[in-house]
Amino acid sequence: MKILFASDLDRTLIYSRNSMGSNVREEELVEVEKLKGEPYSFMTKNSHKALMDIGSTAFFLPVTTRTEVQYNRVMNIFSGTVPPQFAVISNGAVVLENGEPVKEWSAEIRRKCIDQKTVLETLLPLIERYFSEEWVLNIKQADDWFVYLIIDRARFPAEQLASFSRIFREMGWSISLQGRKLYFMPESITKARAMEYVKQRLQADYVVAAGDSLLDLDLLESADEGLLAAHGEAVQNDRALSSHIRVTKHTGIKAGEEILAHVANIAQHR
């Protein structure tokens, strides 16, 4: 049986110091990313070893909202071994095969965005209309696919998030709040759709997926088994979950350990 392990990265398998929690010792950590020359993201040594070991029994598919430049910053995860054949980046707008974008895939996604009028040219004026607030610190574009706002969480009106979500959903955009980032994603760009493409290319029989945010839920719903980090946005929003999705007992970087231990067990016994 070919098993595909499709997992989000940030706050699922890898963690910044702000997101890892306090129940981890410095000597347990492995640095997997630098930002501006400084250590930025980490796994535990147990998690890193488990991920490397999983590669011998299952196909690992990173599935992330990171752009190609941002994804390349974490290639140190695979130092000393062969990187995954495929990776899903930009939330599913881009599929990498052996480090190169699959042009046909992204061209089809672009066509759908244009057809549905979910392109940045139509989104940016709406953001300025609804979000010209003091809690918006910066507006970032992700390779012309989607937008995220860097926000001041202390000033952000969390009680209005559901209302914002309804307004933008009617225009074909989903909203996801992850830490200090508020994402605006075209509904035609999904992690699940890109995962299914890779699943077919690999002819995988069984999919285990992991994530933490609302942008991960479609991926977990499409998998045979889903693992959802307890600290994540999806759990905090009390979303109804299908029976094949389980929430971790641990939070923070220890949730990453728990996820990888569970996947290793599945890979060994199927």
Residue, then its C-alpha position, 0 to 999 in steps of 0.5 A: m500500500k502506498i501511503l501519502f502523508a500530506s502535512d501543513l508545516d507552520r504550527t503543525l510540524i515546525y514552530s517559531r519560538n512564539s508558537m512552540g509553547s513552554n513545555v520544551r527544553e532548548e536541548e530538544l530543538v533542531e533549527v530548520e529555518k533562519l530568517k534574516g540570519e537568525p534562527y526562526s523555526f524549529m522541530t524537536k529532535n524526536s519530530h525530525k527523526a520521525l519525519m526522516d524515518i517516515g520517508s522510508t515507508a510513506f511519501f511525505l508531501p509538504v502542503t503549505t501557504r508559504t510561497e516558493v521563496q518562503y518554502n525554500r527557507v525550510m529546506n534545511i529540514f531535509s539536510g542530508t537526505v533527498p527532499p520530497q519529490f512533490a510539495v504543495i505551496s501557496n496554499g495549493a496554487v503551485v505544485l513543485e515537482n523535484g523543486e520546479p513548479v508544474k506549469e500546467w497546474s498553476a495555469e489551470i488555477r489561474r484560469k479559475c481565479i480569472d473566471q471567478k474574478t478572484v484576482l488581486e486587482t479586485l480584492l485589494p480595493l475591497i481590503e482598503r474599503y473594509f480594513s483601513e483600520e489602525w490594527v492593519l500593520n501591513i498588506k502582503q501579496a503572495d506571488d499574485w495568488f492571495v493576500y494576507l494582512i499583518i495585524d495587531r492582534a491586541r487591537f483586532p476586533a475578533e468579534q467581527l471576524a465572522s461578519f468579515s468572513r460572510i462578506f468576503r465569502e459572497m465574493g469568492w474569498s475565504i478568510s483565515l486568521q493565523g497568529r498575526k496574519l489574516y489571509f484572504m484566499p480565492e476559494s478555487i485555491t485549496k490544499a485538498r485539490a492540489m493534494e489530490y493531484v499529487k495523490q493521482r501522480l503517485q498513485a497513492d492508496y491511503v492519505v493521512a493529513a495534518g494541519d492546524s488552521l481553517l485553510d487546512l480543513d479541506l485537506l483533512e476532510s479529503a484524507d482517509e485520516g486527519l490530524l488536527a493540532a489542538h492549538g490551531e484556529a480550526v479547533q478554537n473556532d469549534r468547527a464541526l469535524s468529520s469522524h476521521i479527523r482527530v484532535t491532538k492531545h498536546t499543543g505547540i511543538k509537542a503536538g508536532e511530535e504527537i502527529l508524527a508518532h501517529v503517522a509513523n504507527i500508521a505507516q508501519h502497520r498498513 
